[in-house]
């Protein structure tokens, strides 16, 4: 007996929302996606696949293994989003730890990766497990320093040449570690899912639509959603609601009167341009450091044409005083100060953009001296991120079901979205919305051309006042 086709409302067009709409739409469900902005996938900056969690020394081994598995699933579902350049992990000389303390975790991840390949050969998306990470001694780096830069890197050594030529050896510990963790492109995700969703007849995207009320319709056991679109107040009924509103998740919780415990953190990354090195392909470089101190972690993320996205986990760069807030006893929605809301909803003050971007450039220049000539490239990438519970170091979370026929998306890292939506699909099987035999291991079924993705991604970046280069990737396939 076939199941009755159900109407699913997804509120929020960020990574969680669009993935829910695309995945569930491909399973044949009738999905309506509500997004208050005119385009999809905005929100806090993401740039990194986190295939193992090597950026975060403070998280557990369990979280690292889960991030590895989730990143592999994300890469298989969204291959057009991935920039296939590696990441170099560096411990500054002033850091309290030592590189050899990272090796047990790296070996654990290498073994876990091989285990995933043994389960399914299609999981081999990060290269061979034996090459998951590579170490470079000072002597090896000195040899590479004298090599010619390779315009199209093929090997780990090729990628490491510009690192050897630009990093200050006197302020870092050896060995350096190269890991097969790749980049992610926000604008390409926005473009690709926008194209894919338009090709699914059973998915409707209501952009520029603001949901302002939800009520239970007990006559037909449905949810009545009230929303505003083009100055018109409209209502529509749905069998199930997926709350994917990101840092504003608590507002929907408040409307529905469900319990919660969460935090919200304002996040920003700064865009610089290094014209003198515009033709050089760099790997991503992570300089470990203690969060919230003047020597907080530095992140040097390459884009084409000399653009670099920068994080500095210091209070003068990426972190903000009062930028991390928790919900109260009377509301599920943590309240950021008005200054942060104005950044998210309106604009940044130019002087703050210049000051914080230059702080980020200076922070990275202590390890890459020539980078001091870099300039402000554009306004920052920014947004607010929800963190379920009360642990600000949490990096792995998916979804919860605090009320019947209501799912609350709780991802912290974008790579968690496939676990999230598969958990929702299992909930739907239990409710009889989907057949028990449904295949939960999906890829995107509709055809999307690279030309169309690139054109739309560049258009989205331009409309959001970012350089078109941020909509492109350095390497479009592995090897």
C-alpha positions as CSV (number, residue, x, y, z in Angstrom):
1,X,0.0,0.0,0.0
2,X,1.5,3.4,-1.0
3,X,1.8,6.1,1.6
4,X,-0.2,9.4,1.5
5,X,1.8,12.3,0.1
6,X,2.4,14.7,3.0
7,X,3.0,18.5,2.9
8,X,6.2,19.5,4.6
9,X,7.1,23.1,5.6
10,X,10.8,24.0,5.9
11,X,11.3,27.4,7.5
12,X,14.7,28.9,6.7
13,X,16.7,28.7,3.5
14,X,20.2,28.3,5.0
15,X,22.3,25.1,4.6
16,X,20.0,23.1,6.8
17,X,16.8,24.3,5.1
18,X,17.9,23.9,1.5
19,X,19.4,20.5,2.2
20,X,16.1,19.4,3.8
21,X,14.1,20.7,0.9
22,X,16.3,19.1,-1.7
23,X,16.8,15.7,0.0
24,X,13.1,15.3,1.0
25,X,11.9,16.6,-2.3
26,X,13.9,14.0,-4.1
27,X,12.2,11.4,-1.9
28,X,8.9,12.5,-3.4
29,X,7.5,14.6,-0.5
30,X,5.6,17.8,-1.1
31,X,7.9,20.5,0.3
32,X,7.5,24.2,0.7
33,X,10.6,26.2,1.7
34,X,10.2,29.6,3.3
35,X,13.1,32.0,3.2
36,X,12.9,35.7,4.3
37,X,15.8,36.8,2.0
38,X,15.6,37.0,-1.8
39,X,18.3,34.3,-2.2
40,X,19.2,31.1,-0.5
41,X,22.1,30.2,1.8
42,X,23.4,33.2,3.7
43,X,24.2,33.2,7.4
44,X,27.5,32.6,9.2
45,X,30.6,32.0,7.0
46,X,31.8,28.5,6.3
47,X,34.9,27.7,4.3
48,X,36.2,24.3,5.5
49,X,35.1,20.7,5.2
50,X,36.3,19.8,8.7
51,X,37.1,16.2,7.6
52,X,38.3,15.2,11.0
53,X,38.1,18.3,13.1
54,X,41.8,19.0,13.1
55,X,41.2,22.7,13.6
56,X,39.8,22.0,17.1
57,X,42.2,20.5,19.5
58,X,39.7,20.9,22.4
59,X,37.0,18.7,21.0
60,X,36.7,15.0,21.7
61,X,37.9,12.1,19.5
62,X,34.3,11.1,19.1
63,X,33.4,14.4,17.6
64,X,36.4,14.2,15.3
65,X,35.4,10.8,13.9
66,X,31.8,12.0,13.5
67,X,33.0,15.1,11.6
68,X,35.1,12.9,9.3
69,X,32.1,10.7,8.5
70,X,29.7,13.7,8.0
71,X,32.3,15.5,5.8
72,X,32.6,12.5,3.5
73,X,28.8,12.3,3.2
74,X,28.6,16.1,2.6
75,X,31.3,15.9,-0.1
76,X,29.4,13.1,-1.9
77,X,26.1,15.0,-1.8
78,X,27.6,18.4,-2.7
79,X,30.7,17.8,-4.9
80,X,30.2,21.1,-6.7
81,X,30.8,23.0,-3.5
82,X,34.2,21.6,-2.7
83,X,37.6,23.3,-3.4
84,X,40.0,20.3,-3.5
85,X,43.0,22.0,-1.9
86,X,44.6,20.6,1.2
87,X,45.1,22.2,4.7
88,X,48.4,22.7,6.5
89,X,48.4,22.6,10.3
90,X,51.1,24.7,12.0
91,X,51.9,25.1,15.7
92,X,53.5,28.4,16.5
93,X,56.7,28.4,18.6
94,X,54.9,30.2,21.4
95,X,52.1,27.5,21.5
96,X,52.0,25.5,24.7
97,X,51.6,22.2,22.8
98,X,53.8,20.3,20.4
99,X,53.1,18.8,16.9
100,X,53.7,15.3,18.1
101,X,50.7,15.5,20.4
102,X,48.6,15.7,17.2
103,X,49.8,12.4,15.8
104,X,47.6,10.0,17.9
105,X,44.5,11.7,16.7
106,X,45.7,11.9,13.1
107,X,46.5,8.1,13.2
108,X,43.0,7.5,14.7
109,X,41.4,9.5,11.9
110,X,43.4,7.7,9.2
111,X,42.3,4.4,10.6
112,X,38.7,5.6,10.9
113,X,38.8,6.8,7.3
114,X,40.1,3.4,6.0
115,X,37.3,1.8,8.0
116,X,34.7,3.9,6.2
117,X,36.3,3.0,2.8
118,X,36.1,-0.7,3.8
119,X,32.4,-0.2,4.5
120,X,31.8,1.5,1.1
121,X,34.5,2.2,-1.5
122,X,32.6,5.3,-2.6
123,X,33.7,6.9,0.7
124,X,37.3,7.3,-0.7
125,X,36.7,10.9,-1.5
126,X,39.7,12.4,0.4
127,X,42.3,10.4,-1.5
128,X,44.0,7.2,-0.1
129,X,43.8,6.7,3.6
130,X,47.6,6.3,3.9
131,X,47.9,9.9,2.5
132,X,45.3,11.4,4.8
133,X,48.1,13.4,6.4
134,X,51.8,14.1,5.6
135,X,54.5,15.6,7.8
136,X,57.2,18.1,6.8
137,X,60.4,18.6,8.7
138,X,62.4,21.8,8.7
139,X,65.0,20.2,6.4
140,X,62.3,19.2,3.9
141,X,60.8,22.7,4.0
142,X,64.2,24.3,3.3
143,X,64.5,22.1,0.2
144,X,61.0,23.0,-1.0
145,X,61.8,26.7,-0.4
146,X,64.2,26.6,-3.3
147,X,61.8,24.9,-5.7
148,X,59.9,26.7,-8.4
149,X,56.2,27.4,-7.6
150,X,53.9,25.0,-9.5
151,X,51.0,26.7,-11.3
152,X,48.8,23.6,-11.1
153,X,49.8,21.6,-8.0
154,X,49.5,17.8,-8.2
155,X,51.4,16.5,-5.2
156,X,51.6,17.5,-1.5
157,X,55.1,18.8,-2.2
158,X,53.7,21.1,-5.0
159,X,51.2,22.5,-2.5
160,X,53.8,23.0,0.2
161,X,56.2,25.1,-2.0
162,X,54.5,28.5,-1.4
163,X,54.2,27.7,2.3
164,X,57.9,27.0,2.4
165,X,58.6,30.3,0.6
166,X,56.4,32.5,2.7
167,X,56.2,31.2,6.2
168,X,58.7,32.4,8.9
169,X,60.6,29.3,10.0
170,X,61.8,31.1,13.2
171,X,58.4,31.3,14.8
172,X,56.9,27.9,14.1
173,X,57.4,24.4,15.3
174,X,58.3,21.4,13.1
175,X,57.1,19.2,11.6
176,X,54.3,21.0,9.7
177,X,51.3,18.7,8.9
178,X,49.4,18.6,5.7
179,X,45.9,17.1,6.0
180,X,43.4,16.2,3.2
181,X,40.8,18.7,4.5
182,X,39.3,20.8,1.7
183,X,37.5,24.1,1.2
184,X,33.8,24.7,0.9
185,X,32.2,27.5,-1.2
186,X,29.1,29.2,0.2
187,X,28.2,31.0,-3.0
188,X,28.5,27.8,-5.1
189,X,26.2,26.0,-2.6
190,X,23.7,28.8,-2.9
191,X,23.8,28.6,-6.7
192,X,23.7,24.8,-7.0
193,X,20.8,24.2,-4.6
194,X,18.8,27.1,-6.2
195,X,19.1,25.5,-9.6
196,X,18.4,22.0,-8.3
197,X,15.3,23.0,-6.3
198,X,13.7,24.7,-9.4
199,X,13.9,21.4,-11.2
200,X,11.8,19.6,-8.6
201,X,8.2,20.0,-9.3
202,X,7.1,18.9,-5.8
203,X,9.3,21.6,-4.1
204,X,8.1,25.2,-3.9
205,X,10.6,27.9,-2.8
206,X,8.9,31.0,-1.2
207,X,11.7,33.5,-1.1
208,X,11.3,37.0,0.5
209,X,8.6,35.4,2.8
210,X,8.5,36.0,6.5
211,X,6.8,33.4,8.7
212,X,5.2,35.3,11.7
213,X,2.8,32.8,13.3
214,X,2.1,29.1,13.5
215,X,-1.0,27.5,15.0
216,X,-2.2,24.0,15.4
217,X,-5.3,23.2,13.4
218,X,-6.8,20.4,15.4
219,X,-9.6,19.7,12.9
220,X,-7.2,18.1,10.4
221,X,-4.2,17.7,12.7
222,X,-2.1,20.1,10.7
223,X,0.0,23.2,11.2
224,X,-1.4,26.5,10.0
225,X,1.5,28.8,9.0
226,X,0.9,32.6,8.6
227,X,3.4,34.4,6.5
228,X,3.9,37.7,4.7
229,X,5.1,37.9,1.0
230,X,5.1,41.0,-1.1
231,X,3.0,42.9,1.6
232,X,0.3,40.2,1.4
233,X,-0.6,38.2,4.5
234,X,-1.1,34.5,3.6
235,X,-1.9,31.2,5.4
236,X,-1.2,27.6,4.5
237,X,-1.5,24.3,6.2
238,X,1.2,21.6,6.5
239,X,1.5,18.1,8.0
240,X,5.0,18.7,9.4
241,X,7.3,21.6,10.2
242,X,11.1,21.6,10.0
243,X,12.6,24.6,11.8
244,X,15.8,25.5,10.0
245,X,16.0,29.2,10.9
246,X,19.5,29.0,12.2
247,X,20.3,31.4,15.0
248,X,16.7,32.5,15.0
249,X,15.5,29.0,15.8
250,X,14.3,30.1,19.2
251,X,11.7,32.4,17.7
252,X,9.8,29.4,16.2
253,X,10.3,27.5,19.5
254,X,8.7,30.4,21.3
255,X,5.7,30.4,19.0
256,X,5.2,26.7,19.5
257,X,5.9,26.8,23.2
258,X,8.6,24.1,23.2
259,X,11.4,23.7,25.7
260,X,15.0,24.6,24.7
261,X,18.5,25.3,25.8
262,X,20.8,27.0,23.4
263,X,23.4,29.7,22.7
264,X,24.0,32.0,19.8
265,X,27.4,33.3,18.7
266,X,28.1,36.1,16.2
267,X,30.7,34.9,13.7
268,X,32.8,36.9,11.2
269,X,35.6,36.2,8.7
270,X,37.5,38.9,6.9
271,X,38.3,39.2,3.3
272,X,41.7,40.4,2.2
273,X,43.5,40.7,-1.2
274,X,47.2,40.0,-1.6
275,X,47.9,41.3,-5.1
276,X,51.6,40.3,-5.2
277,X,50.6,36.7,-4.8
278,X,47.4,36.6,-6.9
279,X,48.7,33.9,-9.2
280,X,50.0,31.6,-6.5
281,X,47.8,28.6,-5.3
282,X,48.1,28.2,-1.6
283,X,46.7,25.5,0.6
284,X,44.7,26.6,3.6
285,X,47.0,27.2,6.5
286,X,45.9,26.9,10.2
287,X,48.0,28.4,12.9
288,X,46.9,26.8,16.2
289,X,46.4,29.1,19.3
290,X,44.3,29.5,22.4
291,X,40.9,30.9,21.7
292,X,40.3,34.4,23.2
293,X,44.0,35.2,23.7
294,X,46.1,37.5,21.6
295,X,47.6,34.4,20.1
296,X,44.3,32.8,19.1
297,X,44.1,30.4,16.2
298,X,44.7,32.0,12.8
299,X,43.1,30.7,9.6
300,X,44.4,31.6,6.1
301,X,41.9,30.4,3.5
302,X,42.7,30.9,-0.2
303,X,40.3,31.9,-3.0
304,X,41.2,32.6,-6.6
305,X,42.9,35.8,-7.7
306,X,44.7,36.6,-4.5
307,X,41.7,36.7,-2.2
308,X,42.1,35.2,1.3
309,X,39.4,34.7,4.0
310,X,40.9,35.3,7.4
311,X,39.9,34.2,10.9
312,X,41.7,35.2,14.1
313,X,40.3,33.7,17.3
314,X,41.1,36.9,19.3
315,X,38.8,39.5,20.7
316,X,40.0,42.1,18.1
317,X,39.3,39.9,15.1
318,X,36.7,37.1,14.9
319,X,35.6,37.0,18.5
320,X,33.4,39.8,20.1
321,X,32.7,40.9,23.6
322,X,29.1,39.8,24.3
323,X,29.1,38.0,21.0
324,X,28.2,34.7,22.7
325,X,24.8,34.7,24.4
326,X,22.4,32.1,25.9
327,X,18.6,31.9,26.0
328,X,16.7,33.0,29.1
329,X,14.0,31.4,31.2
330,X,11.3,33.3,29.4
331,X,12.4,32.9,25.8
332,X,14.1,30.2,23.7
333,X,15.7,32.9,21.5
334,X,19.1,34.2,22.8
335,X,19.3,38.0,22.3
336,X,22.3,39.4,20.6
337,X,23.0,43.1,21.2
338,X,21.5,45.5,18.6
339,X,25.0,46.2,17.1
340,X,25.2,42.6,16.0
341,X,21.7,42.5,14.6
342,X,22.3,45.7,12.6
343,X,25.4,44.0,11.1
344,X,23.3,40.9,10.2
345,X,20.3,42.7,8.9
346,X,21.7,46.0,7.6
347,X,25.4,46.8,7.2
348,X,28.8,47.2,8.8
349,X,30.5,50.4,9.7
350,X,33.3,51.0,7.2
351,X,35.8,51.9,9.9
352,X,35.1,48.6,11.7
353,X,35.6,46.6,8.5
354,X,39.0,48.3,7.9
355,X,40.1,48.0,11.5
356,X,39.2,44.3,12.0
357,X,40.4,43.2,8.6
358,X,43.8,44.9,9.2
359,X,43.9,43.3,12.6
360,X,43.4,39.9,10.8
361,X,46.1,40.7,8.3
362,X,48.5,41.7,11.0
363,X,47.7,38.5,13.0
364,X,48.6,36.3,10.0
365,X,51.6,38.4,9.1
366,X,53.4,37.3,12.3
367,X,53.8,33.9,10.6
368,X,53.7,35.0,6.9
369,X,55.6,38.3,6.9
370,X,55.1,39.2,3.3
371,X,51.3,39.1,3.9
372,X,51.6,42.4,5.7
373,X,51.1,44.1,2.2
374,X,47.6,42.6,1.8
375,X,44.7,45.0,1.8
376,X,41.0,44.9,2.7
377,X,39.3,42.9,0.0
378,X,35.6,43.5,0.7
379,X,33.2,43.6,3.6
380,X,33.4,40.6,6.0
381,X,31.6,37.3,5.6
382,X,29.4,37.1,8.7
383,X,26.3,35.9,10.6
384,X,25.3,34.2,13.8
385,X,25.5,30.6,14.7
386,X,23.3,28.6,17.0
387,X,24.9,26.1,19.5
388,X,22.4,23.7,21.1
389,X,22.9,23.2,24.9
390,X,25.5,25.1,26.9
391,X,28.9,23.9,25.6
392,X,30.4,26.5,23.3
393,X,33.1,24.0,22.1
394,X,30.4,21.7,20.6
395,X,31.0,21.1,16.9
396,X,28.7,18.1,16.1
397,X,24.9,18.4,16.4
398,X,22.1,17.5,14.1
399,X,18.4,17.7,15.0
400,X,15.9,17.3,17.8
401,X,12.1,16.6,17.9
402,X,10.7,18.6,20.9
403,X,7.1,18.4,19.7
404,X,5.1,16.0,17.6
405,X,5.4,16.6,13.9
406,X,8.1,19.3,14.5
407,X,11.8,19.0,13.8
408,X,14.3,21.5,15.1
409,X,17.6,21.6,13.1
410,X,20.6,22.2,15.3
411,X,23.7,21.9,13.1
412,X,26.8,23.7,14.2
413,X,29.0,22.7,11.2
414,X,27.6,22.5,7.6
415,X,28.9,19.0,7.2
416,X,26.3,17.7,9.7
417,X,23.4,18.4,7.4
418,X,23.2,14.9,5.8
419,X,23.1,13.2,9.2
420,X,20.4,15.7,10.1
421,X,18.1,15.2,7.2
422,X,18.6,11.4,7.2
423,X,17.4,11.4,10.9
424,X,14.4,13.5,9.8
425,X,13.7,10.9,7.0
426,X,13.8,8.1,9.6
427,X,11.2,10.0,11.6
428,X,9.1,10.3,8.5
429,X,9.3,6.5,8.0
430,X,8.1,6.0,11.5
431,X,5.2,8.4,10.8
432,X,4.3,6.6,7.6
433,X,5.2,9.5,5.4
434,X,7.9,7.4,3.6
435,X,8.1,3.7,2.7
436,X,10.3,1.6,5.0
437,X,12.3,0.5,1.9
438,X,13.3,4.1,0.9
439,X,17.0,4.6,0.1
440,X,18.5,7.2,2.5
441,X,21.9,7.3,0.8
442,X,21.2,10.0,-1.8
443,X,23.1,12.1,-4.2
444,X,21.6,15.0,-6.1
445,X,19.6,13.5,-8.9
446,X,18.9,16.5,-11.2
447,X,21.5,17.7,-13.7
448,X,23.3,20.9,-12.9
449,X,25.9,22.2,-15.3
450,X,29.2,23.8,-14.0
451,X,28.6,26.8,-16.3
452,X,25.3,27.5,-14.7
453,X,26.6,27.1,-11.2
454,X,29.5,29.4,-11.8
455,X,27.4,32.1,-13.5
456,X,24.8,32.1,-10.8
457,X,27.3,31.9,-8.0
458,X,29.2,34.9,-9.3
459,X,25.8,36.8,-9.7
460,X,24.9,36.0,-6.1
461,X,28.3,37.2,-4.8
462,X,28.0,40.4,-6.8
463,X,24.4,41.1,-5.5
464,X,25.7,40.6,-1.9
465,X,28.5,43.0,-2.6
466,X,31.4,40.5,-2.6
467,X,34.1,40.0,-5.2
468,X,33.1,37.4,-7.9
469,X,36.4,35.6,-7.1
470,X,34.8,34.4,-3.8
471,X,32.2,32.5,-5.9
472,X,34.9,30.3,-7.5
473,X,37.3,27.6,-6.3
474,X,41.0,27.0,-6.9
475,X,40.7,23.2,-7.7
476,X,37.6,21.6,-9.0
477,X,38.5,17.9,-8.6
478,X,40.9,15.7,-6.7
479,X,44.2,14.9,-8.2
